[in-house]
Amino acid sequence: MIVEPLDDEGYCFFDVLIEYADGSEVALWEVDLCTATSVAVDEWDYEISYM
């Protein structure tokens, strides 16, 4: 999925909830979506890459 936040008012930090088809969830807190280049999530961990 590609997310392009609107940066018109300086809002970049978002809490992200990813819900899988099996009902499991992963919560990511205060992700800077204005500079994040990728978010990789698996069943054990997650990694956020920034510019």
C-alpha positions as CSV (number, residue, x, y, z in Angstrom):
1,M,0.0,0.0,0.0
2,I,1.2,3.5,-0.7
3,V,0.3,6.4,1.6
4,E,0.9,10.0,0.7
5,P,0.0,12.2,3.6
6,L,-1.0,15.8,3.0
7,D,1.7,18.0,4.4
8,D,-0.1,21.3,3.8
9,E,-0.4,22.0,7.5
10,G,2.7,20.2,8.8
11,Y,1.0,17.0,9.9
12,C,3.5,14.2,9.3
13,F,3.3,12.0,12.4
14,F,0.6,9.3,12.4
15,D,-0.2,6.2,14.4
16,V,-0.6,3.4,11.9
17,L,-2.7,0.2,12.6
18,I,-2.2,-2.6,10.1
19,E,-4.9,-5.3,10.3
20,Y,-4.4,-8.6,8.4
21,A,-7.1,-10.8,6.9
22,D,-6.7,-13.3,9.8
23,G,-7.6,-10.6,12.3
24,S,-4.1,-10.0,13.7
25,E,-2.9,-6.5,14.1
26,V,0.3,-4.5,14.3
27,A,0.3,-1.0,15.7
28,L,3.1,1.5,14.8
29,W,3.2,4.7,16.8
30,E,4.2,8.2,15.6
31,V,5.4,7.2,12.2
32,D,6.7,10.2,10.2
33,L,4.9,9.6,6.9
34,C,6.3,12.7,5.3
35,T,9.9,11.2,5.3
36,A,9.3,7.5,5.6
37,T,10.4,5.7,2.4
38,S,9.2,2.3,3.4
39,V,7.6,0.3,6.2
40,A,8.2,-3.4,6.3
41,V,6.2,-5.5,8.7
42,D,6.3,-9.2,9.4
43,E,4.9,-11.4,12.2
44,W,7.8,-10.7,14.5
45,D,8.9,-7.1,14.0
46,Y,8.8,-4.0,11.8
47,E,11.3,-1.7,10.2
48,I,10.7,1.9,9.1
49,S,13.2,3.4,6.6
50,Y,13.6,7.1,6.2
51,M,15.2,9.3,3.5
